[in-house]
């Protein structure tokens, strides 16, 4: 038992251990604060074959000595106490002991391995734990691998970049306890990769369900896009004066609303006195609007306005106050007497918004809440009396005067998100979860995200490029990045149509295609039409490992399934040629593959095409196919796709969704 635990046990038993406590106080080998950053602790994995960057804090100006495996470095802490040392590269191996010493303070980190370190990041499908994956009970019971180490970054959002984590972190070797709540995609990737790359693996999981890509990108990088400057200015103000920044944000939000086509100039739902005819009484219990019995809300994802009033005396109105709201699913933006007072992302917790002095008034005060929901149930939690004004003298004044609601037409679009919101803001998760990783050595990064950005697929490619540049600036200019393309989800199509998810997949493919250091893993056949969180993360891990063997290690194998190379006219047909085919093309479930469309230049011009296989080509036929200007494949939220490659008896890998222009030149069979 450790001395600290012994002291606690003695205290619990009413025993005295003064001599031991005194000895602990005199132990100068243990600093009051660790010298090393919290990434460097027992069971850590350091990146092989590159200089080892190690850093931490000491007294300003103090000399720090660092040593591992006979490699040493000396540096001096800066005026702020921060220090960073660079040690020579090491080959894979271990375990080693890492030590740091400054004056009489000394920190020893044991059981350190040197191998390959991976950052696994994204939203809920990267966060999804092993216990939620296929055959989870057997996977957990059989987990045991001291050469795979796990570190989960705490889910913390910050408005400014942080050097350290605000909550404890720990490296843990794989066993049934440590792996249970770890990212399934990340763990199964490393387990599969280690079969061919036999070195220790360190996995750093930084993921947050429902997060947008903007939250994972630094403010500096987002500014290069030129579209978020106003929001980022507000975020900088929020770090200094949150209350003032919230008011400024409200004006930006209101400007967005007033600029929507079809919104009348006097339509200001947040303002007191908005015409009552636009509002309807809400049920007293509030709660999920899908359960109100209102037909237009039974399957509604979008925005709903809520409004109520509260009466205050002059004495009450003169006090400082906090507006306490119950949970809102999933994003609220809230006004009091026409002034924005807060905006929060997340369905699980209530809201507490401190009100500016002088905002409340004697008599009637108006509270307006706009709730945006994008998935499953949405709404403001009830009952009505769960929401209240909490005054400085402790008085709780319930907002029980009767709520009204107003449904926002979906065609108005999706509003901007407050930049300080945790998973839906700007740079917040970068600041709290990526920036604290500093320059920790990585072999590569895995990115599984996009579901929360499908509504803005038109700008996602630029956002993904920005994230890639951002992370390469932090972790190394040659950082390999592996993108998981969104899987199938939802009802399969009965006719060609437009799809935000398909456009998102095309954006992901475009970014991967343009950069030799970026890869793409196709998952269009291992999703779940009924669940946005498919549980077959084992096959995902196998595909990630295969693709990374090609991308990061240069193995001569096809990283994924067939990819389109060209589409050309051949008489009244169109021929699509494929590259990266292992063995030969194969169609499952029919004589030819299904899911192909031939299209004109505009929306609504696509029609199904019959397809025939010949070698590594697919011939498409449809009425007026010779007039088509583009070909689409697997173009839907949840398409049915049957084109694979097949080398030997295995099932092969799928051809991913794509859109490709038809070459104006006729197909020349003799050229091949």
Secondary structure in CASP SS format (residue, H / E / C, confidence):
PFRMAT SS
TARGET T0000
AUTHOR 0000-0000-0000
METHOD secondary structure of the structure
MODEL  1
X C 1.00
X C 1.00
X H 1.00
X H 1.00
X H 1.00
X H 1.00
X H 1.00
X H 1.00
X H 1.00
X H 1.00
X H 1.00
X H 1.00
X H 1.00
X C 1.00
X C 1.00
X C 1.00
X C 1.00
X H 1.00
X H 1.00
X H 1.00
X H 1.00
X H 1.00
X H 1.00
X H 1.00
X H 1.00
X C 1.00
X C 1.00
X C 1.00
X C 1.00
X C 1.00
X C 1.00
X C 1.00
X C 1.00
X C 1.00
X C 1.00
X E 1.00
X C 1.00
X C 1.00
X C 1.00
X C 1.00
X C 1.00
X C 1.00
X C 1.00
X C 1.00
X E 1.00
X E 1.00
X E 1.00
X C 1.00
X C 1.00
X C 1.00
X C 1.00
X E 1.00
X E 1.00
X E 1.00
X E 1.00
X E 1.00
X E 1.00
X C 1.00
X C 1.00
X C 1.00
X C 1.00
X C 1.00
X E 1.00
X E 1.00
X E 1.00
X E 1.00
X E 1.00
X E 1.00
X C 1.00
X C 1.00
X E 1.00
X E 1.00
X E 1.00
X E 1.00
X E 1.00
X E 1.00
X C 1.00
X C 1.00
X C 1.00
X C 1.00
X C 1.00
X E 1.00
X E 1.00
X E 1.00
X E 1.00
X E 1.00
X E 1.00
X C 1.00
X C 1.00
X C 1.00
X C 1.00
X C 1.00
X E 1.00
X E 1.00
X E 1.00
X E 1.00
X E 1.00
X E 1.00
X E 1.00
X E 1.00
X E 1.00
X E 1.00
X C 1.00
X C 1.00
X E 1.00
X E 1.00
X E 1.00
X E 1.00
X E 1.00
X E 1.00
X E 1.00
X E 1.00
X E 1.00
X E 1.00
X E 1.00
X E 1.00
X E 1.00
X E 1.00
X E 1.00
X E 1.00
X E 1.00
X E 1.00
X C 1.00
X H 1.00
X H 1.00
X H 1.00
X H 1.00
X C 1.00
X E 1.00
X H 1.00
X H 1.00
X H 1.00
X C 1.00
X C 1.00
X C 1.00
X H 1.00
X H 1.00
X H 1.00
X H 1.00
X H 1.00
X H 1.00
X C 1.00
X C 1.00
X E 1.00
X E 1.00
X E 1.00
X E 1.00
X E 1.00
X E 1.00
X E 1.00
X E 1.00
X E 1.00
X C 1.00
X C 1.00
X C 1.00
X C 1.00
X C 1.00
X C 1.00
X C 1.00
X C 1.00
X C 1.00
X C 1.00
X C 1.00
X C 1.00
X C 1.00
X C 1.00
X C 1.00
X C 1.00
X C 1.00
X C 1.00
X C 1.00
X E 1.00
X E 1.00
X E 1.00
X E 1.00
X H 1.00
X H 1.00
X H 1.00
X H 1.00
X H 1.00
X C 1.00
X C 1.00
X E 1.00
X H 1.00
X H 1.00
X H 1.00
X H 1.00
X H 1.00
X H 1.00
X H 1.00
X H 1.00
X H 1.00
X H 1.00
X C 1.00
X C 1.00
X C 1.00
X C 1.00
X C 1.00
X C 1.00
X E 1.00
X E 1.00
X E 1.00
X E 1.00
X E 1.00
X E 1.00
X E 1.00
X E 1.00
X C 1.00
X C 1.00
X C 1.00
X C 1.00
X C 1.00
X H 1.00
X H 1.00
X H 1.00
X H 1.00
X C 1.00
X C 1.00
X H 1.00
X H 1.00
X H 1.00
X H 1.00
X H 1.00
X C 1.00
X C 1.00
X C 1.00
X C 1.00
X C 1.00
X H 1.00
X H 1.00
X H 1.00
X H 1.00
X H 1.00
X H 1.00
X H 1.00
X H 1.00
X H 1.00
X H 1.00
X H 1.00
X H 1.00
X C 1.00
X H 1.00
X H 1.00
X H 1.00
X H 1.00
X H 1.00
X H 1.00
X H 1.00
X H 1.00
X H 1.00
X H 1.00
X H 1.00
X H 1.00
X H 1.00
X H 1.00
X H 1.00
X H 1.00
X H 1.00
X C 1.00
X C 1.00
X C 1.00
X C 1.00
X C 1.00
X C 1.00
X C 1.00
X C 1.00
X C 1.00
X C 1.00
X C 1.00
X C 1.00
X C 1.00
X C 1.00
X C 1.00
X C 1.00
X C 1.00
X H 1.00
X H 1.00
X H 1.00
X C 1.00
X E 1.00
X E 1.00
X C 1.00
X C 1.00
X C 1.00
X C 1.00
X C 1.00
X C 1.00
X C 1.00
X H 1.00
X H 1.00
X H 1.00
X C 1.00
X C 1.00
X C 1.00
X H 1.00
X H 1.00
X H 1.00
X C 1.00
X C 1.00
X C 1.00
X C 1.00
X C 1.00
X E 1.00
X E 1.00
X E 1.00
X E 1.00
X E 1.00
X E 1.00
X E 1.00
X E 1.00
X E 1.00
X E 1.00
X C 1.00
X H 1.00
X H 1.00
X H 1.00
X H 1.00
X C 1.00
X C 1.00
X C 1.00
X E 1.00
X E 1.00
X E 1.00
X E 1.00
X E 1.00
X C 1.00
X C 1.00
X E 1.00
X E 1.00
X C 1.00
X E 1.00
X E 1.00
X E 1.00
X E 1.00
X E 1.00
X E 1.00
X C 1.00
X C 1.00
X E 1.00
X E 1.00
X E 1.00
X E 1.00
X E 1.00
X E 1.00
X E 1.00
X C 1.00
X C 1.00
X C 1.00
X C 1.00
X C 1.00
X E 1.00
X E 1.00
X E 1.00
X E 1.00
X C 1.00
X C 1.00
X C 1.00
X C 1.00
X C 1.00
X C 1.00
X C 1.00
X C 1.00
X E 1.00
X E 1.00
X E 1.00
X E 1.00
X E 1.00
X E 1.00
X E 1.00
X E 1.00
X E 1.00
X E 1.00
X C 1.00
X C 1.00
X C 1.00
X C 1.00
X C 1.00
X C 1.00
X E 1.00
X E 1.00
X C 1.00
X C 1.00
X C 1.00
X H 1.00
X H 1.00
X H 1.00
X C 1.00
X E 1.00
X E 1.00
X E 1.00
X E 1.00
X C 1.00
X C 1.00
X C 1.00
X C 1.00
X E 1.00
X E 1.00
X E 1.00
X C 1.00
X C 1.00
X C 1.00
X C 1.00
X C 1.00
X E 1.00
X E 1.00
X E 1.00
X E 1.00
X C 1.00
X C 1.00
X H 1.00
X H 1.00
X H 1.00
X C 1.00
X C 1.00
X C 1.00
X C 1.00
X C 1.00
X C 1.00
X C 1.00
X C 1.00
X C 1.00
X C 1.00
X C 1.00
X C 1.00
X C 1.00
X C 1.00
X C 1.00
X H 1.00
X H 1.00
X H 1.00
X H 1.00
X H 1.00
X H 1.00
X H 1.00
X H 1.00
X H 1.00
X H 1.00
X C 1.00
X C 1.00
X C 1.00
X C 1.00
X C 1.00
X C 1.00
X E 1.00
X E 1.00
X E 1.00
X E 1.00
X E 1.00
X C 1.00
X C 1.00
X H 1.00
X H 1.00
X H 1.00
X H 1.00
X H 1.00
X H 1.00
X H 1.00
X H 1.00
X H 1.00
X H 1.00
X H 1.00
X H 1.00
X H 1.00
X H 1.00
X H 1.00
X H 1.00
X H 1.00
X H 1.00
X H 1.00
X H 1.00
X H 1.00
X H 1.00
X H 1.00
X H 1.00
X H 1.00
X C 1.00
X C 1.00
X C 1.00
X C 1.00
X E 1.00
X E 1.00
X E 1.00
X E 1.00
X E 1.00
X C 1.00
X C 1.00
X C 1.00
X C 1.00
X C 1.00
X C 1.00
X C 1.00
X C 1.00
X C 1.00
X C 1.00
X C 1.00
X C 1.00
X C 1.00
X C 1.00
X C 1.00
X H 1.00
X H 1.00
X H 1.00
X H 1.00
X H 1.00
X H 1.00
X H 1.00
X H 1.00
X H 1.00
X H 1.00
X H 1.00
X H 1.00
X H 1.00
X H 1.00
X C 1.00
X C 1.00
X C 1.00
X C 1.00
X E 1.00
X E 1.00
X E 1.00
X E 1.00
X C 1.00
X C 1.00
X C 1.00
X C 1.00
X C 1.00
X C 1.00
X E 1.00
X C 1.00
X C 1.00
X E 1.00
X C 1.00
X C 1.00
X C 1.00
X C 1.00
X C 1.00
X H 1.00
X H 1.00
X H 1.00
X H 1.00
X H 1.00
X H 1.00
X H 1.00
X H 1.00
X H 1.00
X H 1.00
X H 1.00
X H 1.00
X H 1.00
X H 1.00
X H 1.00
X C 1.00
X C 1.00
X C 1.00
X C 1.00
X C 1.00
X C 1.00
X C 1.00
X C 1.00
X C 1.00
X C 1.00
X C 1.00
X E 1.00
X E 1.00
X E 1.00
X E 1.00
X E 1.00
X E 1.00
X E 1.00
X E 1.00
X C 1.00
X C 1.00
X E 1.00
X E 1.00
X E 1.00
X E 1.00
X E 1.00
X E 1.00
X E 1.00
X C 1.00
X C 1.00
X C 1.00
X E 1.00
X E 1.00
X E 1.00
X E 1.00
X E 1.00
X C 1.00
X C 1.00
X C 1.00
X C 1.00
X C 1.00
X C 1.00
X C 1.00
X C 1.00
X E 1.00
X E 1.00
X E 1.00
X E 1.00
X C 1.00
X C 1.00
X C 1.00
X C 1.00
X C 1.00
X C 1.00
X C 1.00
X E 1.00
X E 1.00
X C 1.00
X E 1.00
X E 1.00
X E 1.00
X E 1.00
X E 1.00
X C 1.00
X C 1.00
X E 1.00
X E 1.00
X E 1.00
X E 1.00
X E 1.00
X C 1.00
X C 1.00
X C 1.00
X H 1.00
X H 1.00
X H 1.00
X C 1.00
X C 1.00
X E 1.00
X E 1.00
X E 1.00
X E 1.00
X C 1.00
X C 1.00
X C 1.00
X C 1.00
X C 1.00
X C 1.00
X C 1.00
X C 1.00
X C 1.00
X E 1.00
X E 1.00
X E 1.00
X E 1.00
X C 1.00
X C 1.00
X C 1.00
X C 1.00
X C 1.00
X C 1.00
X C 1.00
X E 1.00
X C 1.00
X C 1.00
X C 1.00
X E 1.00
X E 1.00
X E 1.00
X E 1.00
X C 1.00
X E 1.00
X E 1.00
X E 1.00
X E 1.00
X C 1.00
X C 1.00
X H 1.00
X H 1.00
X H 1.00
X C 1.00
END
